Amino acid sequence: MDSKQNENLGQKIQKLRKEKGMSQDELARKADIPYTTLTKIEIGVIKKPSVFAVAKIAEALEMSLDELME
């Protein structure tokens, strides 16, 4: 995975979340991750979130980890 993809993961999560009409709080709760962690991933403060956090986000967005990472 190149660094460009890392930067875009947060943006992609944000875009998908908005498409589903979810707030950051709703997604964080559904994914069972801290709200602050989700916001930091979305804005790119956390460049390489743990695979566990990303997997939970993918599940909350009703998609596979592979789909979210591509």
C-alpha positions as protocol buffer text, in pm:
chain_id: "A"
residue {
  index: 1
  type: MET
  ca { x: 0 y: 0 z: 0 }
}
residue {
  index: 2
  type: ASP
  ca { x: 150 y: 333 z: -99 }
}
residue {
  index: 3
  type: SER
  ca { x: 130 y: 653 z: 104 }
}
residue {
  index: 4
  type: LYS
  ca { x: -123 y: 808 z: -136 }
}
residue {
  index: 5
  type: GLN
  ca { x: -366 y: 530 z: -48 }
}
residue {
  index: 6
  type: ASN
  ca { x: -310 y: 589 z: 324 }
}
residue {
  index: 7
  type: GLU
  ca { x: -403 y: 954 z: 288 }
}
residue {
  index: 8
  type: ASN
  ca { x: -714 y: 863 z: 94 }
}
residue {
  index: 9
  type: LEU
  ca { x: -845 y: 597 z: 332 }
}
residue {
  index: 10
  type: GLY
  ca { x: -982 y: 858 z: 573 }
}
residue {
  index: 11
  type: GLN
  ca { x: -1136 y: 1053 z: 288 }
}
residue {
  index: 12
  type: LYS
  ca { x: -1292 y: 736 z: 150 }
}
residue {
  index: 13
  type: ILE
  ca { x: -1437 y: 644 z: 490 }
}
residue {
  index: 14
  type: GLN
  ca { x: -1578 y: 996 z: 523 }
}
residue {
  index: 15
  type: LYS
  ca { x: -1730 y: 983 z: 173 }
}
residue {
  index: 16
  type: LEU
  ca { x: -1890 y: 641 z: 231 }
}
residue {
  index: 17
  type: ARG
  ca { x: -2020 y: 748 z: 572 }
}
residue {
  index: 18
  type: LYS
  ca { x: -2183 y: 1058 z: 422 }
}
residue {
  index: 19
  type: GLU
  ca { x: -2332 y: 854 z: 137 }
}
residue {
  index: 20
  type: LYS
  ca { x: -2501 y: 638 z: 400 }
}
residue {
  index: 21
  type: GLY
  ca { x: -2624 y: 949 z: 579 }
}
residue {
  index: 22
  type: MET
  ca { x: -2436 y: 868 z: 898 }
}
residue {
  index: 23
  type: SER
  ca { x: -2274 y: 1114 z: 1136 }
}
residue {
  index: 24
  type: GLN
  ca { x: -1924 y: 1047 z: 1268 }
}
residue {
  index: 25
  type: ASP
  ca { x: -2081 y: 968 z: 1605 }
}
residue {
  index: 26
  type: GLU
  ca { x: -2320 y: 714 z: 1451 }
}
residue {
  index: 27
  type: LEU
  ca { x: -2042 y: 539 z: 1260 }
}
residue {
  index: 28
  type: ALA
  ca { x: -1811 y: 533 z: 1562 }
}
residue {
  index: 29
  type: ARG
  ca { x: -2086 y: 379 z: 1775 }
}
residue {
  index: 30
  type: LYS
  ca { x: -2181 y: 124 z: 1509 }
}
residue {
  index: 31
  type: ALA
  ca { x: -1814 y: 32 z: 1454 }
}
residue {
  index: 32
  type: ASP
  ca { x: -1756 y: 24 z: 1832 }
}
residue {
  index: 33
  type: ILE
  ca { x: -1450 y: 247 z: 1810 }
}
residue {
  index: 34
  type: PRO
  ca { x: -1384 y: 575 z: 1992 }
}
residue {
  index: 35
  type: TYR
  ca { x: -1533 y: 882 z: 1821 }
}
residue {
  index: 36
  type: THR
  ca { x: -1196 y: 1058 z: 1844 }
}
residue {
  index: 37
  type: THR
  ca { x: -1026 y: 767 z: 1665 }
}
residue {
  index: 38
  type: LEU
  ca { x: -1273 y: 786 z: 1376 }
}
residue {
  index: 39
  type: THR
  ca { x: -1237 y: 1162 z: 1340 }
}
residue {
  index: 40
  type: LYS
  ca { x: -856 y: 1136 z: 1343 }
}
residue {
  index: 41
  type: ILE
  ca { x: -865 y: 864 z: 1075 }
}
residue {
  index: 42
  type: GLU
  ca { x: -1100 y: 1073 z: 858 }
}
residue {
  index: 43
  type: ILE
  ca { x: -889 y: 1390 z: 877 }
}
residue {
  index: 44
  type: GLY
  ca { x: -564 y: 1199 z: 833 }
}
residue {
  index: 45
  type: VAL
  ca { x: -409 y: 1253 z: 1176 }
}
residue {
  index: 46
  type: ILE
  ca { x: -392 y: 875 z: 1210 }
}
residue {
  index: 47
  type: LYS
  ca { x: -215 y: 776 z: 887 }
}
residue {
  index: 48
  type: LYS
  ca { x: -204 y: 402 z: 951 }
}
residue {
  index: 49
  type: PRO
  ca { x: -505 y: 298 z: 1159 }
}
residue {
  index: 50
  type: SER
  ca { x: -500 y: -52 z: 1304 }
}
residue {
  index: 51
  type: VAL
  ca { x: -644 y: -324 z: 1084 }
}
residue {
  index: 52
  type: PHE
  ca { x: -889 y: -400 z: 1366 }
}
residue {
  index: 53
  type: ALA
  ca { x: -1027 y: -45 z: 1360 }
}
residue {
  index: 54
  type: VAL
  ca { x: -1051 y: -44 z: 979 }
}
residue {
  index: 55
  type: ALA
  ca { x: -1223 y: -385 z: 982 }
}
residue {
  index: 56
  type: LYS
  ca { x: -1481 y: -257 z: 1232 }
}
residue {
  index: 57
  type: ILE
  ca { x: -1541 y: 53 z: 1020 }
}
residue {
  index: 58
  type: ALA
  ca { x: -1581 y: -162 z: 707 }
}
residue {
  index: 59
  type: GLU
  ca { x: -1832 y: -383 z: 885 }
}
residue {
  index: 60
  type: ALA
  ca { x: -2025 y: -80 z: 1011 }
}
residue {
  index: 61
  type: LEU
  ca { x: -2034 y: 52 z: 653 }
}
residue {
  index: 62
  type: GLU
  ca { x: -2164 y: -290 z: 541 }
}
residue {
  index: 63
  type: MET
  ca { x: -1868 y: -371 z: 320 }
}
residue {
  index: 64
  type: SER
  ca { x: -1568 y: -598 z: 329 }
}
residue {
  index: 65
  type: LEU
  ca { x: -1225 y: -485 z: 446 }
}
residue {
  index: 66
  type: ASP
  ca { x: -1095 y: -552 z: 93 }
}
residue {
  index: 67
  type: GLU
  ca { x: -1361 y: -325 z: -61 }
}
residue {
  index: 68
  type: LEU
  ca { x: -1276 y: -45 z: 180 }
}
residue {
  index: 69
  type: MET
  ca { x: -901 y: -80 z: 122 }
}
residue {
  index: 70
  type: GLU
  ca { x: -906 y: -90 z: -258 }
}
